[in-house]
Amino acid sequence: MNTHHPSPLGTATPWPIWALGAFLLATLMAVSWQLRATGGAIAQDNGAVQWQRSLRFEDRPNGDIAVLDAGTRQEVARFQGEQGFLRGSLRALARERKRSELGPDVPFELTGHVGGRITLRDPATGQRINLESFGPTNSAVFAQLQWAR
């Protein structure tokens, strides 16, 4: 009694499967090379800049977060309470600065792009958060800083 079951593809693997495998391998190698060449970041076109603001974020003794215009050093906004998304975004950028042994000297850049995209970038580390990726409610927390005086 023969217990060997023949392969549904027969004994030889057809060339289209080999070609598909080679294509997938080449694609993975290209992506890996791109990530290595750019330090893990893939460039993304956010559109033309509509507005930009340099800001500093400072913790206050009472737990508030003060937002300062980097040029004038004037407080332009203050966030009270939990502010989970705001705090989480700032912590992520601050963690990268700490890892790179950088201080708070360089202000963050908040940028609004044509088409509605908003980014928070740290020029000191090159890190960037595309805020609209987290939904309109979270993005609006930062978008209001465009007009804050």
C-alpha positions in Angstrom: 0.0 0.0 0.0 1.4 3.4 -1.0 1.0 6.1 1.6 2.8 8.8 -0.4 0.4 11.5 -1.6 1.5 13.3 -4.7 2.0 17.1 -4.6 -0.9 18.9 -6.2 1.8 20.7 -8.2 3.3 17.5 -9.4 7.0 16.7 -8.9 8.4 20.0 -10.3 7.5 23.4 -9.1 6.2 25.5 -12.0 8.3 28.6 -13.0 5.5 31.2 -12.0 5.9 30.2 -8.4 9.6 30.6 -8.5 9.2 34.0 -10.2 6.7 35.1 -7.6 9.1 34.0 -4.8 12.0 35.8 -6.4 9.9 39.0 -6.8 8.8 38.9 -3.1 12.4 38.3 -2.0 13.6 41.3 -4.2 10.9 43.5 -2.7 11.8 42.6 0.9 15.5 43.3 0.1 14.6 46.7 -1.4 12.5 47.7 1.6 15.2 46.6 4.0 17.8 48.5 2.1 15.6 51.7 2.1 15.0 51.4 5.8 18.7 51.0 6.5 19.7 53.9 4.2 17.2 56.3 5.8 17.7 55.2 9.4 14.3 53.5 9.6 12.3 56.4 8.3 10.6 56.3 4.9 10.2 59.8 3.5 6.6 61.0 3.2 5.4 63.9 1.3 3.1 65.9 3.6 2.3 68.6 1.0 3.2 72.2 0.9 3.5 74.1 4.2 0.5 76.3 5.0 1.7 77.4 8.4 4.5 76.6 10.8 5.1 77.5 14.4 8.1 76.9 16.7 7.0 76.0 20.2 8.3 74.9 23.6 6.3 72.8 25.9 7.0 73.1 29.7 5.6 71.3 32.6 4.3 73.5 35.4 4.5 72.6 39.2 0.7 72.2 39.3 0.7 69.6 36.5 -0.3 71.9 33.6 1.6 72.0 30.3 2.5 75.6 29.2 3.0 76.2 25.5 5.5 78.9 24.7 6.1 80.7 21.4 9.8 79.9 20.8 10.5 83.4 19.3 8.8 85.6 21.9 9.0 83.2 24.9 5.4 84.2 25.6 2.9 81.7 26.9 0.4 81.1 24.1 -1.6 78.2 25.6 -2.0 76.1 28.7 -3.3 72.6 29.0 -4.8 71.4 32.2 -5.7 67.9 33.3 -4.8 64.6 31.9 -4.3 65.6 28.2 -3.2 62.0 27.3 -2.6 62.5 23.6 -0.7 65.7 24.1 1.5 64.3 26.9 2.0 61.0 25.1 3.2 62.8 21.9 5.6 65.0 23.8 6.9 62.1 25.9 7.7 60.2 22.7 9.8 63.1 21.3 11.4 63.8 24.7 12.4 60.1 25.1 14.2 60.3 21.8 16.0 63.4 22.9 17.1 61.8 26.1 18.3 58.7 24.2 20.4 61.0 22.0 21.6 62.9 25.1 20.0 66.2 23.9 18.4 68.8 26.1 15.3 71.0 25.6 17.1 73.8 23.9 15.7 73.3 20.4 12.0 74.1 20.1 9.6 71.7 18.4 8.1 72.6 15.0 4.3 72.4 14.6 3.4 72.5 10.9 0.1 72.6 9.0 0.2 71.4 5.4 -2.1 72.1 2.5 -4.7 69.4 2.6 -5.0 69.4 6.4 -2.0 67.3 7.5 -0.4 68.4 10.7 3.0 67.3 11.9 5.0 67.8 15.1 8.7 67.6 14.4 11.7 67.7 16.6 14.5 69.3 14.6 17.1 68.1 17.2 16.5 64.4 16.5 14.6 64.5 13.2 11.7 62.6 14.7 8.2 63.5 13.3 4.7 62.7 14.4 2.0 62.8 11.7 -0.8 64.0 14.1 -3.7 63.5 11.8 -3.0 59.8 11.9 -4.5 59.7 15.3 -7.8 61.0 14.3 -9.4 64.5 14.1 -10.0 64.9 17.8 -6.4 64.3 18.7 -5.1 66.3 15.8 -7.3 69.2 16.9 -5.5 69.4 20.2 -2.4 70.6 18.4 -4.2 72.4 15.5 -5.6 75.0 17.9 -2.0 76.1 18.6 -1.9 77.6 15.1 -3.9 80.6 16.3 -3.0 80.6 20.0 -1.6 84.0 21.1 
